[in-house]
């Protein structure tokens, strides 16, 4: 569902890394992180010195950046870090942390609650959702550290011209527009979103929309952003932390009835690793508190729009915020 860019340094490292049974850039035994960093505002005293930790992530842009952020922070705190970011699919990275093959990753509360823990409906309150996931996953050998406000969930967005024309700011106002002027509401969406209960069908039901099928065009995710920016459709399905929202100056509609699940990013750590190295929590907490949608959009855009390497983007941000320093 999201644009995927694999870090160049990970792909180049494959020549010196052992491969698992399944070939591919994202499924390797990993390669050491070799960033020349030292503590900044985090990792003072190198509380992870002597630790050998493995960081993992899924394969899409935001996950690659978040995985690099976690790994570099551990490096600055004194750990030797193995990079296993970029695992394909949703469940592989989580399973690596659960089984102890990896020590941590940034995961999303809504994904864990619905996809991994098998619950049918989300918990609208972000804090309560995180607490429920933390409690449930404690039985699985996973510890969830405090979450970021970064919330990578679904939304509808429009370009500036259509915003000036229709003035909608919330999904309730979009629903009202769909009733008063049915031809005004045209949608560009992915096929998956068009058919998921937590996508378009559920959104229309929750907000009382009745958008004609002729007004809904299904297309690939990347095309949605360009078509929405051009005004080919009034509203396009987006992810709230996607960097193209900012680069294309799109206006995101507020989910004022809180229909879409919350997908707050939070460190998901193997409990045994955390018990052995409790300083992991102190190292990551200030960084996690700094991560919000605006930061995510900016960082994601550096990869998806500017073509920068995710690891380099993560390192530059950590240094720019003063979390780590040059070695």
Secondary structure, DSSP 8 states (H G I E B T S, - for coil): ---B---HHHHHGGGGS-B-SS-STTSBS-EE----EEESSSSTT-TTTT-EEEEE--SBHHHHHHHHHHHHHHHHTT-EEEEE---SSSHHHHHHHHHTSS-EEEEEHHHIIIIIS--SS--SSHHHHHHHHHHHHGGGTEEEEEEEEEE--EEEEE-HHHHHHH---BHHHHHHHHHH-GGG--EEE-HHHHH-TTTHHHHHHHHT----GGGEEE--HHHHHHHHHHTSSSEEEEETT-HHHHHTT-EE-B-TT--S---EEEEEEEHHHHHH-THHHHHHHHHHHH--HHHHHHHHHHHHTT---HHHHHHHHHHHTTSEEE-
